[in-house]
Amino acid sequence: MTATSTDTTLVAHWIDGAATSVDEARTAPVFNPATGREIARVALADQAEIDAAVSAAVTAQEAWGALSLGKRAAVLFAFRELLASHADELARIISREHGKVVSDARGEVARGLEVVEYACGLPQLMKGELSDEAATGIEVFTTREPLGVVVGITPFNFPAMVPLWMSPMAIATGNAFILKPSERDPSAANVLARLWQQAGLPDGVFSVLHGDKDAVTALIEHPDVAAVSFVGSTPIARSVHAAATAAGKRVQALGGAKNHGVILADADLEDAADHLTAAAFGSAGERCMALSVAVVAEEIADELVALLAERARAVKVAPGDQPDSDMGPVITAAAKERIEGLIGSAEREGADLVVDGRGLQVEGHEEGFFVGPTLIDKVSTEHEVYREEVFGPVLDIVRVADLDEAIAVVNANPYGNGTAIFTGSGAAAREYRRRVKVGMVGVNVPIPVPVAWHSFGGWKDSLFGDSPIYGPEGVSFYTRPKVTTQRWPARRVAASFHFSGDSDK
Ligand code: NAD
């Protein structure tokens, strides 16, 4: 999995069931964001390695896709057990490279595990449809077949969960899966590869190719890659979608977000403040479903802002492996600089900086990439801090008169990933749910990530392509239908030279 040279930990590719050797000249640094120090170097795939991984996947997929449903399901069940028993190991690795607190990293493994459990039901999921006696003596049935070799390109913020949104679904449905994880926290992917192998998955069905933009481009263009699943920022999702479509590939590309929580005057304000705080600052705001904007009814705004400020100041910011830490650092020095720049822009543009997280020093970790929780009131939709996806621990307050104005604000935003409404009124919640142009809605639930047997996907600039990810939509994305029309004549029937229509039935 991870090769070690004299003084540097090297994170290798995993191709055809084994770690490859690493050419140190083609590597990128991996940091511990809490210390700011380089802790490893990750391999960057070249064309020969990409060709080797795809070729092994093509061969492995032929046998895997032909294996009985029961035998495939047995591997999924074994993988489920291994993943559950290695959750702590994975969580520590994630925390070290990503910076999130260990309990949160355990949570992302748990959400990934849910998708594996759903995929364990593959005999049921792969069941087709049959029309008996569609015409006299004829039955028509639909079966679903795997696509072949599929690729998953994943972001830094969920180095285990997002690969687990994709790979169990792709593999259960009979495909070979090549993972191209984020180069910023690559090690969790290699643990997953090892666990798949231990579960009995044939070599070549799950591979890991590390790399950057060049690896992504080469994988999209490879003639033996049938489909691309992408999760990451909106500009890259848009370009991956365009490139994969141009190359004739099936593609789902999930992008960035700006998630609004609407707080109406009749909400339980203490409850809303607790949930907004956790949803805005948990994982340092580096969640695609983080609530980064609170759209607040003017009449309760002062009271809610006071409650939020109190909570923001109480958040314990410390390295993710400290048991009492609520929130760790952000991913890179560049991310810290960008987030602090956006906070500065809000101040310059006239918003009210209630809690300022810039310049936070964590004792003993002065070189770490820490930004404190930041609360900005009286933000306008014209402000840069509102228009950009900050992807840091920053909560904007946008004040509105009523529900209609709140809906107008949310619907005017180009993103449409998740949203939440906090209210005591069922009628208002229903109205919001029906009128809001967002793919996932929470009612008094701040981060409405769907359970594994529903599917995950935003609208507008948060998803390019037609298909949400995992759940029933995942089965459909990773398979294509084949429709068979058959008859087994007991006696000879006259053949016809014309197309059969209603009158022939
Ligand atoms: P990113 O777009 O920078 O990178 C995502 C992946 O694309 C990585 O594997 C990266 O190596 C690769 N990549 C980077 N530049 C590329 C390029 N020019 N061409 C092709 N591939 C390239 O995203 P990130 O910073 O790793 O992750 C954070 C972003 O992901 C945020 O915008 C967040 O909202 C989004 N995200 C969305 C969801 C969702 O479900 N919608 C989930 C998680 C994260």
Boltz pocket constraint, residues with backbone or C-beta under 6 A from the ligand:
constraints:
  - pocket:
      binder: B
      contacts: [[A, 153], [A, 154], [A, 155], [A, 156], [A, 157], [A, 158], [A, 162], [A, 180], [A, 181], [A, 182], [A, 183], [A, 211], [A, 212], [A, 213], [A, 216], [A, 217], [A, 231], [A, 232], [A, 233], [A, 234], [A, 236], [A, 237], [A, 240], [A, 254], [A, 255], [A, 256], [A, 257], [A, 287], [A, 288], [A, 389], [A, 391], [A, 417], [A, 458], [A, 462]]
      max_distance: 6.0
